[in-house]
Amino acid sequence: MATSNRIAEVAAAVGEPARAAMLAALMDGRALTATELAEVAAITPQTASGHLARLASVGLIAAEKQGRHRYHRLASPEVARMIESVMQI
């Protein structure tokens, strides 16, 4: 049961269009700020922060602080492979 719950949780996080756009933007391996990801997803930076928190809570992205900025990246190569697989369908 825990596995099916985890699948549903990850799918719900990925399935929202703005979050999917952010994840796709991170597929090139770069780390981007919330502002940059908001632009990609065509949403406000405040809305992007909520979406980024959701993606981090399910382990899809990780953030690093550098000076004043927080840079977000995919959490692992496994996340990138999952996104690539979904993109092929």
C-alpha atoms as one frame of an Amber mdcrd trajectory, in Angstrom:
protein
   0.000   0.000   0.000   2.814   2.412   0.782   4.210   1.976  -2.746   0.912
   2.848  -4.424   0.545   5.880  -2.162   4.061   7.026  -3.085   3.337   6.607
  -6.806   0.163   8.657  -6.462   1.959  11.360  -4.467   4.742  11.738  -7.053
   2.290  11.595  -9.963   0.158  14.337  -8.422   3.239  16.544  -7.986   4.417
  16.004 -11.558   0.933  16.194 -13.062   0.321  19.886 -12.448   1.246  21.851
 -15.625   3.369  24.548 -13.948   5.337  21.958 -11.959   5.780  19.822 -15.076
   7.156  22.862 -16.932   9.608  23.561 -14.101  10.820  19.964 -14.068  11.247
  19.990 -17.848  13.313  23.194 -17.567  15.637  21.479 -15.096  16.234  18.512
 -17.414  19.294  20.139 -18.993  21.170  19.753 -15.709  21.332  23.427 -14.773
  20.177  24.740 -11.406  17.731  27.644 -11.712  16.284  30.221  -9.329  12.606
  30.357  -8.422  12.273  33.491 -10.551  13.720  31.738 -13.598  11.456  28.750
 -13.058   8.445  31.032 -12.615   9.164  32.577 -16.015   9.372  29.144 -17.636
   6.054  28.112 -16.094   4.387  31.491 -16.790   3.457  32.002 -13.127   4.368
  34.529 -10.429   7.461  33.957  -8.279   5.222  33.596  -5.221   3.233  30.826
  -6.897   6.482  29.200  -8.029   7.706  29.050  -4.432   4.680  26.985  -3.442
   5.151  24.645  -6.378   8.860  24.255  -5.630   8.075  23.393  -2.014   5.690
  20.679  -3.218   8.297  19.231  -5.604  10.898  19.243  -2.824   8.513  17.584
  -0.365   8.202  14.530  -2.612  11.936  14.438  -3.305  11.931  15.512  -6.952
  14.088  18.616  -6.565  16.810  19.855  -4.266  17.871  23.435  -3.516  21.231
  25.017  -2.774  21.756  28.480  -1.376  24.456  30.591  -3.025  24.660  34.094
  -1.664  21.221  35.692  -1.860  19.821  33.097  -4.244  18.490  29.565  -3.925
  19.140  27.380  -6.927  16.839  24.450  -7.631  17.872  21.313  -9.497  16.576
  17.805 -10.025  17.228  15.739  -6.915  18.858  12.794  -8.699  19.535  11.082
 -12.013  16.614   8.771 -11.184  14.257  11.756 -11.232  15.610  12.751 -14.656
  15.077   9.197 -15.944  11.509   9.195 -14.624  10.748  12.494 -16.363  12.332
  11.265 -19.602  10.187   8.131 -19.417   7.010  10.139 -18.897   7.949  12.455
 -21.788   8.191   9.449 -24.131   4.617   8.363 -23.474
